[in-house]
């Protein structure tokens, strides 16, 4: 076998070749593009023509020869082999059957390797006859966590929707999820659905945004293109839901009609109109009002409604209100300064600070006992009682009382042990978290009493400041050299840099309870004068204590 150069047009087709079916136009276009870009990598194999002819017959590489002619090549390299008795039929069979297609993972990694070697995405697209968008998609897949790619290369491949979610996640997120869902000897199959669910994030699409680039920049929204979506649609999205909704809210505020309100929605996504408002389903008139709201996809929606006509006052000379024609009903509450996520962060920070204060801050004994009473009044405390009500959850608190007993099962302790037990009980009971463990206003009172504000951490971080509205963020610049920027993102970054070595606590995170909520708690917890419940038990306790015992209790308390 030797190498020569020949004119591809002088080569003859082999009538005994294995592949008789025509290749697809897409496959021919791909091969033509690669030949134009890098030439013929593997020379075709030819054999001398038998039966007295002086030409050459193609043994392997018919498509390469055909596309070389289409590319306009004058000469190509070919390998000349000896003539076979069966005219190369068996060699053609073995070559095509033994050929293994390229693994998709190897294809993704090969494209990323070409980029690392200096090839541009456009050049790779031309060489492979693929759109640049497809090249970017394949590169995105090549940057999936290597451990995941290695497992996919073994044949355990997720579907395209799952790949879409996995590839969109950051490497750190992929790594954390893979630790939990990676295969084991007992279960070598990966549940890609579980992996995709763990990495799933809510997406807000640019095609649903009413705001422009100015507000997008102000809220720090960076659009990401979904390379798995159809190329003819705007697939840009962001996973920063709070920023997207904030920009939509600001756009609605700036574009609100004269007789318009920004309405809220129900849990089912239906708009909440003002009381007595009648929705207009037909063509709206000038006297009708407008309600703008955000649907479940974050899109701005508009509905029209009309308020009932104002009743005419009775009596002579009576006049109706001057603004009756401008009545649009009750306007919905404005966007809160701190989002729900921010409130949850505050609850976690308060709980940690309260626990640290209860463990370390100086507390007088009488205050400590009062806090114990407060702790058991928390809405997160459950105790099993013999008075007719059964409340579960008390067994977890028993460990705090166990330290007060000696080896014989009798109460035996000193004041230091009692103080430690009381503090530990308070730490276990009090909570400000925004979930079922929330103790309510009593935890806020306790935190205010023991000075837990001093234990709150620095809240001037990117995570927390991202939960503040524009007005709240600008208000946080007060008493600092930081001036509000045009973009919310820039203001937040400046505050983060300013408080990097300092300490910032948002006023909403302080422990001092809301006076209205405290008053509600006190009024709802007050015992009515005619309520004689447990009166006998209380009097029995009082009657069962002698004056000497009462004096001893008083001395112990002092």
C-alpha positions as CSV (number, residue, x, y, z in Angstrom):
1,X,0.0,0.0,0.0
2,X,1.4,3.3,-1.0
3,X,0.3,7.0,-1.1
4,X,-0.2,8.9,-4.4
5,X,-1.9,12.0,-5.6
6,X,-4.7,11.7,-8.1
7,X,-7.5,13.8,-9.7
8,X,-10.7,12.7,-7.8
9,X,-12.7,13.0,-11.0
10,X,-10.6,10.2,-12.5
11,X,-11.7,7.6,-9.9
12,X,-14.4,5.1,-10.6
13,X,-17.2,4.0,-8.3
14,X,-17.1,0.4,-6.8
15,X,-20.2,-1.5,-7.8
16,X,-19.7,-3.9,-4.8
17,X,-19.4,-1.3,-2.1
18,X,-21.4,-1.9,1.2
19,X,-23.2,1.5,1.5
20,X,-25.7,1.7,-1.4
21,X,-28.1,4.0,0.3
22,X,-27.6,7.7,-0.3
23,X,-26.4,9.8,2.6
24,X,-28.6,12.6,3.9
25,X,-28.0,16.2,2.6
26,X,-27.1,17.3,6.1
27,X,-24.3,14.6,6.3
28,X,-23.0,15.6,2.9
29,X,-23.0,19.3,3.9
30,X,-21.1,18.5,7.1
31,X,-18.4,16.5,5.2
32,X,-18.1,19.2,2.6
33,X,-17.6,21.8,5.3
34,X,-14.9,19.8,7.0
35,X,-13.1,19.2,3.7
36,X,-13.1,22.9,2.9
37,X,-11.9,23.7,6.4
38,X,-9.2,21.1,7.1
39,X,-9.0,19.0,3.9
40,X,-9.3,15.2,3.7
41,X,-7.9,13.9,7.0
42,X,-8.0,10.2,6.1
43,X,-7.1,9.5,2.5
44,X,-9.6,7.2,0.5
45,X,-8.4,3.7,-0.4
46,X,-8.3,2.8,-4.1
47,X,-7.3,-0.3,-6.1
48,X,-6.1,-0.7,-9.7
49,X,-8.9,-1.5,-12.1
50,X,-9.0,-5.2,-13.0
51,X,-9.9,-6.8,-16.4
52,X,-7.3,-4.9,-18.4
53,X,-8.2,-1.3,-17.4
54,X,-5.6,1.3,-16.4
55,X,-7.8,3.3,-14.0
56,X,-8.5,3.1,-10.3
57,X,-11.6,2.0,-8.4
58,X,-12.6,3.5,-5.0
59,X,-12.4,0.8,-2.3
60,X,-13.2,3.0,0.7
61,X,-14.1,6.7,0.9
62,X,-16.8,7.2,-1.8
63,X,-18.3,10.2,0.0
64,X,-14.9,11.8,0.6
65,X,-14.1,11.6,-3.1
66,X,-17.5,13.0,-4.1
67,X,-17.3,15.9,-1.6
68,X,-13.7,16.6,-2.7
69,X,-15.0,17.1,-6.2
70,X,-17.8,19.4,-4.9
71,X,-15.1,21.4,-3.0
72,X,-13.2,21.9,-6.2
73,X,-10.0,20.1,-5.2
74,X,-7.8,19.4,-8.2
75,X,-5.8,16.6,-6.5
76,X,-6.2,14.5,-3.4
77,X,-4.1,12.0,-1.5
78,X,-5.2,8.4,-1.8
79,X,-3.9,5.0,-0.6
80,X,-3.4,2.4,-3.4
81,X,-4.1,-1.2,-2.2
82,X,-3.9,-4.5,-3.9
83,X,-6.9,-5.8,-5.8
84,X,-9.0,-8.3,-3.8
85,X,-10.7,-11.3,-5.3
86,X,-14.1,-10.1,-4.2
87,X,-13.5,-6.6,-5.4
88,X,-13.1,-5.4,-1.8
89,X,-16.6,-6.4,-0.6
90,X,-15.4,-8.0,2.6
91,X,-13.0,-5.2,3.5
92,X,-15.8,-2.7,3.0
93,X,-18.1,-4.8,5.2
94,X,-15.5,-5.1,8.0
95,X,-14.6,-1.4,7.9
96,X,-18.2,-0.2,8.3
97,X,-19.4,-2.7,10.8
98,X,-16.4,-2.4,13.1
99,X,-16.7,1.4,13.1
100,X,-18.0,2.8,16.5
101,X,-19.9,6.2,16.5
102,X,-18.4,9.0,18.5
103,X,-19.7,9.2,22.1
104,X,-21.6,12.4,22.7
105,X,-19.5,13.3,25.8
106,X,-16.3,12.9,23.7
107,X,-17.8,15.2,21.1
108,X,-18.6,17.9,23.8
109,X,-15.1,17.6,25.2
110,X,-13.5,17.7,21.8
111,X,-15.2,21.0,20.9
112,X,-14.0,22.5,24.2
113,X,-10.5,21.2,23.5
114,X,-10.6,23.0,20.1
115,X,-11.5,26.3,21.7
116,X,-8.6,25.8,24.2
117,X,-6.3,25.3,21.2
118,X,-7.3,28.6,19.7
119,X,-10.2,27.7,17.4
120,X,-13.1,30.2,17.6
121,X,-16.7,29.2,17.9
122,X,-17.4,30.6,14.4
123,X,-14.5,28.6,12.8
124,X,-15.6,25.4,14.5
125,X,-19.2,26.0,13.3
126,X,-17.9,26.4,9.7
127,X,-15.8,23.3,9.9
128,X,-18.6,21.2,11.3
129,X,-21.5,22.9,9.4
130,X,-23.2,23.7,12.6
131,X,-24.6,27.0,13.8
132,X,-22.6,29.0,16.4
133,X,-25.5,28.6,18.8
134,X,-25.2,24.8,18.6
135,X,-21.4,25.1,19.2
136,X,-22.1,27.1,22.4
137,X,-24.7,24.6,23.5
138,X,-22.1,21.7,23.1
139,X,-19.5,23.8,25.0
140,X,-22.0,24.3,27.8
141,X,-22.5,20.6,28.1
142,X,-18.7,20.0,28.1
143,X,-18.5,22.1,31.2
144,X,-20.8,19.9,33.2
145,X,-19.2,18.4,36.3
146,X,-16.5,16.0,35.1
147,X,-17.7,13.2,37.4
148,X,-21.2,13.5,35.8
149,X,-19.7,13.5,32.3
150,X,-17.7,10.4,33.1
151,X,-20.8,8.6,34.2
152,X,-22.8,9.8,31.1
153,X,-20.0,8.5,28.9
154,X,-20.8,5.0,30.2
155,X,-24.2,5.2,28.6
156,X,-26.3,6.4,31.5
157,X,-27.5,9.6,29.8
158,X,-30.2,12.1,31.1
159,X,-32.8,13.3,28.7
160,X,-32.6,16.8,27.1
161,X,-34.8,18.5,29.6
162,X,-32.7,17.2,32.5
163,X,-29.4,18.1,30.6
164,X,-30.8,21.6,30.2
165,X,-31.3,22.0,33.9
166,X,-28.0,20.4,34.9
167,X,-25.9,22.4,32.4
168,X,-27.5,25.7,33.6
169,X,-26.4,25.2,37.2
170,X,-23.1,26.4,38.6
171,X,-20.2,23.9,39.2
172,X,-20.5,24.3,42.9
173,X,-24.2,23.5,42.8
174,X,-23.6,20.5,40.6
175,X,-20.9,19.2,42.9
176,X,-23.2,19.4,46.0
177,X,-26.1,17.6,44.3
178,X,-23.8,15.0,42.8
179,X,-22.5,14.1,46.3
180,X,-26.1,13.1,47.3
181,X,-27.2,11.4,44.1
182,X,-24.0,9.8,42.7
183,X,-24.2,6.1,41.9
184,X,-23.2,3.4,44.3
185,X,-22.4,-0.3,44.0
186,X,-25.9,-1.1,45.3
187,X,-27.5,1.3,42.8
188,X,-25.3,2.0,39.8
189,X,-28.1,3.9,38.0
190,X,-28.3,7.6,38.5
191,X,-31.7,9.2,39.1
192,X,-31.2,12.1,36.7
193,X,-34.7,13.3,37.5
194,X,-33.7,13.8,41.2
195,X,-30.5,15.5,40.1
196,X,-32.4,17.9,37.8
197,X,-35.1,18.6,40.5
198,X,-32.4,19.5,43.0
199,X,-30.8,21.9,40.6
200,X,-34.1,23.4,39.3
201,X,-34.5,27.1,39.6
202,X,-37.4,29.4,38.8
203,X,-36.7,31.2,35.6
204,X,-38.1,34.7,34.7
205,X,-37.9,35.3,30.9
206,X,-36.9,38.5,29.2
207,X,-39.8,38.1,26.8
208,X,-42.1,38.6,29.8
209,X,-40.4,41.7,31.0
210,X,-42.1,45.1,30.5
211,X,-39.0,47.0,31.7
212,X,-36.1,48.0,29.5
213,X,-32.4,47.7,29.7
214,X,-32.1,50.7,32.0
215,X,-34.1,49.0,34.8
216,X,-32.4,45.7,34.1
217,X,-29.0,47.3,34.7
218,X,-30.3,49.2,37.7
219,X,-31.4,45.9,39.4
220,X,-28.4,44.0,38.3
221,X,-30.3,41.6,36.0
222,X,-27.9,39.6,33.7
223,X,-29.8,37.7,31.0
224,X,-28.7,34.2,30.2
225,X,-29.5,32.6,26.9
226,X,-31.2,29.2,27.0
227,X,-29.3,27.4,24.3
228,X,-31.6,24.4,24.4
229,X,-34.6,26.5,23.4
230,X,-35.7,27.0,19.7
231,X,-33.4,29.5,18.0
232,X,-36.3,31.6,16.6
233,X,-37.6,32.7,20.0
234,X,-36.2,35.0,22.7
235,X,-35.0,32.5,25.3
236,X,-33.1,34.9,27.6
237,X,-33.9,34.4,31.3
238,X,-32.7,35.2,34.8
239,X,-33.0,33.2,38.0
240,X,-32.8,36.4,40.2
241,X,-36.6,36.4,40.8
242,X,-36.5,39.2,43.4
243,X,-34.7,41.6,41.1
244,X,-37.0,40.7,38.1
245,X,-40.2,41.3,40.2
246,X,-38.7,44.5,41.7
247,X,-38.0,45.9,38.2
248,X,-41.5,44.9,37.0
249,X,-43.0,46.6,40.1
250,X,-41.0,49.8,39.5
251,X,-42.1,49.8,35.8
252,X,-45.8,49.5,36.8
253,X,-45.4,52.3,39.3
254,X,-43.9,54.6,36.6
255,X,-46.5,53.6,34.0
256,X,-49.6,53.5,36.2
257,X,-52.6,55.2,34.5
258,X,-54.3,58.2,36.2
259,X,-57.2,56.0,37.5
260,X,-55.1,52.9,38.1
261,X,-53.9,50.8,41.0
262,X,-51.3,48.0,41.4
263,X,-53.3,45.0,42.6
264,X,-52.2,41.8,44.3
265,X,-53.1,38.3,43.3
266,X,-54.6,35.3,45.1
267,X,-52.9,32.0,45.6
268,X,-54.5,30.8,42.4
269,X,-53.1,33.7,40.4
270,X,-56.4,35.7,40.2
271,X,-56.3,39.4,40.5
272,X,-57.6,41.0,43.7
273,X,-59.8,43.9,42.9
274,X,-60.9,46.5,45.5
275,X,-64.1,45.7,47.5
276,X,-67.3,46.3,45.6
277,X,-65.4,46.6,42.3
278,X,-67.0,45.2,39.2
279,X,-64.7,43.8,36.6
280,X,-65.2,45.0,33.0
281,X,-64.7,42.2,30.5
282,X,-65.8,44.2,27.4
283,X,-64.4,47.4,26.1
284,X,-63.4,49.9,28.8
285,X,-64.7,53.4,29.0
286,X,-62.9,56.5,30.2
287,X,-64.6,56.4,33.5
288,X,-63.4,52.9,34.2
289,X,-60.4,52.1,36.4
290,X,-57.4,50.1,35.6
291,X,-55.6,47.4,37.8
292,X,-52.1,46.3,36.9
293,X,-50.7,43.1,38.5
294,X,-48.1,40.4,38.0
295,X,-49.2,36.9,37.1
296,X,-47.5,33.7,38.0
297,X,-44.9,34.1,35.2
298,X,-44.0,37.6,36.3
299,X,-45.8,39.3,33.4
300,X,-47.5,42.6,33.7
301,X,-51.3,42.1,33.2
302,X,-54.0,44.7,33.0
303,X,-57.7,44.5,33.8
304,X,-60.4,47.1,33.9
305,X,-63.1,47.5,36.5
306,X,-65.6,50.1,37.7
307,X,-66.6,51.2,41.2
308,X,-70.3,51.6,42.2
309,X,-71.7,55.1,41.8
310,X,-71.5,57.1,45.0
311,X,-74.8,57.4,46.8
312,X,-76.4,60.8,46.7
313,X,-76.6,62.4,50.2
314,X,-80.1,63.0,51.6
315,X,-81.3,66.4,52.6
316,X,-81.3,69.8,51.0
317,X,-78.0,71.4,50.2
318,X,-76.1,68.2,50.8
319,X,-73.3,67.5,48.4
320,X,-71.3,64.4,47.6
321,X,-67.6,64.0,47.9
322,X,-65.6,66.0,45.3
323,X,-63.4,63.0,44.4
324,X,-66.2,60.5,43.7
325,X,-65.3,60.4,40.1
326,X,-61.7,59.7,40.9
327,X,-62.5,56.8,43.3
328,X,-60.4,53.7,42.3
329,X,-61.0,51.7,45.4
330,X,-58.5,50.6,48.0
331,X,-55.0,50.6,46.6
332,X,-52.9,47.4,47.3
333,X,-50.0,47.5,49.7
334,X,-46.8,48.8,48.3
335,X,-43.8,46.5,47.8
336,X,-42.3,45.8,51.2
337,X,-38.8,47.2,52.0
338,X,-37.7,43.7,53.0
339,X,-38.7,40.7,50.9
340,X,-40.0,37.4,52.3
341,X,-36.5,35.9,51.9
342,X,-35.0,38.8,53.8
343,X,-37.6,38.4,56.6
344,X,-36.6,34.7,56.8
345,X,-32.9,35.7,57.0
346,X,-33.6,38.2,59.7
347,X,-35.4,35.4,61.7
348,X,-32.4,33.1,61.4
349,X,-30.0,35.9,62.4
350,X,-32.2,36.9,65.4
351,X,-32.4,33.3,66.6
352,X,-28.7,32.9,66.5
353,X,-28.1,36.2,68.2
354,X,-30.7,35.5,70.9
355,X,-29.2,32.1,71.6
356,X,-25.7,33.6,71.9
357,X,-27.0,36.3,74.2
358,X,-28.8,33.8,76.4
359,X,-25.6,31.8,76.7
360,X,-23.1,34.6,77.3
361,X,-24.8,37.9,78.3
362,X,-25.1,38.7,82.0
363,X,-28.7,38.0,83.3
364,X,-30.0,38.5,86.8
365,X,-31.6,35.6,88.4
366,X,-35.0,37.2,88.7
367,X,-34.8,38.1,85.0
368,X,-33.7,34.6,84.2
369,X,-36.8,33.1,85.9
370,X,-39.1,35.6,84.2
371,X,-37.6,34.6,80.9
372,X,-38.3,30.9,81.6
373,X,-42.0,31.8,82.1
374,X,-41.9,33.8,78.9
375,X,-40.3,30.9,77.0
376,X,-43.1,28.5,77.9
377,X,-45.6,31.1,76.6
378,X,-44.0,30.9,73.2
379,X,-46.2,29.7,70.3
380,X,-43.6,27.1,69.4
381,X,-43.7,25.3,72.8
382,X,-45.7,22.1,73.1
383,X,-46.2,20.2,76.4
384,X,-48.2,17.2,77.4
385,X,-50.4,18.1,80.4
386,X,-52.9,16.3,82.5
387,X,-55.5,19.1,82.4
388,X,-57.3,17.7,79.4
389,X,-55.1,18.9,76.6
390,X,-52.4,16.8,75.0
391,X,-49.5,18.8,73.4
392,X,-46.5,16.9,72.0
393,X,-42.9,17.9,71.8
394,X,-41.8,18.3,75.4
395,X,-39.5,15.3,75.5
396,X,-36.7,17.2,73.8
397,X,-36.6,19.6,76.7
398,X,-36.1,16.9,79.3
399,X,-32.3,16.9,78.9
400,X,-32.1,20.4,80.4
401,X,-33.8,19.3,83.6
402,X,-31.7,16.0,83.9
403,X,-28.7,18.0,85.1
404,X,-30.5,19.0,88.2
405,X,-30.7,15.4,89.6
406,X,-28.0,13.5,91.4
407,X,-27.1,9.8,91.1
408,X,-29.9,8.7,93.4
409,X,-32.6,10.5,91.4
410,X,-33.0,13.4,93.8
411,X,-32.9,17.0,93.0
412,X,-29.4,18.2,93.9
413,X,-27.9,21.3,92.4
414,X,-26.2,24.6,93.1
415,X,-27.1,28.0,91.7
416,X,-24.5,27.8,89.0
417,X,-25.9,24.5,87.7
418,X,-29.4,26.0,87.8
419,X,-28.4,29.0,85.9
420,X,-26.7,26.9,83.2
421,X,-29.8,24.7,83.0
422,X,-32.1,27.7,82.7
423,X,-30.0,29.3,80.0
424,X,-29.9,26.0,78.1
425,X,-33.7,25.7,78.3
426,X,-34.1,29.2,77.0
427,X,-31.7,28.5,74.1
428,X,-33.7,25.4,73.1
429,X,-37.1,27.1,73.4
430,X,-36.8,30.6,72.0
431,X,-36.8,31.0,68.3
432,X,-37.4,33.9,65.8
433,X,-37.2,31.7,62.7
434,X,-40.0,32.2,60.1
435,X,-41.4,28.7,60.4
436,X,-43.3,26.5,62.9
437,X,-40.6,27.0,65.5
438,X,-41.3,30.8,65.8
439,X,-41.9,31.7,69.5
440,X,-43.7,34.9,68.5
441,X,-43.4,38.3,70.2
442,X,-42.1,36.8,73.5
443,X,-38.8,35.9,71.8
444,X,-38.5,39.5,70.7
445,X,-39.1,40.7,74.2
446,X,-36.5,38.3,75.6
447,X,-34.0,39.4,73.0
448,X,-34.6,43.0,73.9
449,X,-34.2,42.3,77.6
450,X,-30.9,40.4,77.4
451,X,-29.4,42.8,74.8
452,X,-29.3,40.3,71.9
453,X,-29.0,43.2,69.4
454,X,-25.4,43.3,70.2
455,X,-25.0,39.8,69.0
456,X,-26.5,40.3,65.6
457,X,-23.9,39.7,62.9
458,X,-22.9,42.1,60.1
459,X,-25.9,42.2,57.7
460,X,-24.1,44.4,55.2
461,X,-23.6,41.4,52.9
462,X,-24.6,40.7,49.3
463,X,-27.1,38.0,50.3
464,X,-29.0,40.2,52.7
465,X,-28.8,43.6,50.9
466,X,-30.2,41.8,47.8
467,X,-33.4,41.4,49.7
468,X,-34.0,45.1,50.2
469,X,-36.0,47.3,47.9
470,X,-34.5,50.4,46.2
471,X,-35.9,52.8,48.8
472,X,-34.8,50.6,51.7
473,X,-31.3,50.2,50.2
474,X,-31.0,53.9,49.7
475,X,-32.2,54.5,53.3
476,X,-29.3,52.2,54.5
477,X,-26.8,54.7,53.0
478,X,-27.8,57.2,55.8
479,X,-25.0,58.0,58.2
480,X,-22.5,56.5,55.7
481,X,-20.3,58.1,53.1
482,X,-22.0,55.9,50.5
483,X,-24.2,57.9,48.1
484,X,-27.1,56.1,46.3
485,X,-26.1,55.2,42.7
486,X,-28.3,55.2,39.6
487,X,-28.3,51.4,39.6
488,X,-29.4,49.4,42.5
489,X,-26.7,46.9,41.9
490,X,-24.0,49.6,42.2
491,X,-25.5,50.9,45.4
492,X,-25.6,47.5,46.9
493,X,-22.0,46.8,45.9
494,X,-20.8,50.1,47.4
495,X,-22.6,49.3,50.7
496,X,-21.1,45.8,50.8
497,X,-17.6,47.2,50.3
498,X,-18.2,49.9,53.0
499,X,-19.5,47.4,55.6
500,X,-16.9,44.8,54.7
501,X,-14.8,45.7,57.8
502,X,-17.7,47.4,59.6
503,X,-21.0,46.3,61.2
504,X,-24.4,46.9,59.8
505,X,-27.8,45.9,61.3
506,X,-31.0,46.7,59.5
507,X,-33.5,48.4,61.7
508,X,-36.1,45.7,60.8
509,X,-33.9,43.1,62.5
510,X,-33.7,44.7,65.9
511,X,-35.4,42.8,68.7
512,X,-37.6,45.6,70.1
513,X,-41.1,44.3,69.5
514,X,-43.8,46.1,67.6
515,X,-45.9,47.9,70.2
516,X,-49.1,46.9,68.4
517,X,-48.2,43.2,68.2
518,X,-47.2,43.3,71.9
519,X,-50.5,44.9,72.8
520,X,-52.3,42.3,70.9
521,X,-50.4,39.6,72.7
522,X,-51.2,41.1,76.1
523,X,-54.8,41.6,75.3
524,X,-55.3,38.1,73.9
525,X,-53.5,36.5,76.8
526,X,-55.3,38.5,79.5
527,X,-57.6,36.4,81.8
528,X,-61.2,37.7,81.8
529,X,-62.6,38.7,85.3
530,X,-65.3,36.1,85.0
531,X,-63.0,33.3,84.0
532,X,-62.7,30.9,87.0
533,X,-60.7,28.3,85.1
534,X,-58.0,26.7,87.3
535,X,-59.1,29.1,90.1
536,X,-59.4,26.2,92.5
537,X,-56.0,24.9,91.6
538,X,-54.4,28.3,92.0
539,X,-56.0,28.8,95.4
540,X,-55.0,25.3,96.4
541,X,-51.4,26.1,95.6
542,X,-51.6,29.3,97.6
543,X,-53.4,27.6,100.5
544,X,-50.9,24.7,100.5
545,X,-47.9,27.0,101.2
546,X,-47.3,28.0,104.8
547,X,-46.0,31.4,105.8
548,X,-42.6,29.8,106.7
549,X,-42.4,28.1,103.3
550,X,-43.3,31.3,101.5
551,X,-40.6,33.1,103.4
552,X,-38.1,30.4,102.5
553,X,-39.1,30.6,98.8
554,X,-38.7,34.4,99.0
555,X,-35.2,34.1,100.6
556,X,-34.2,31.6,97.9
557,X,-35.4,34.0,95.2
558,X,-33.5,36.9,96.7
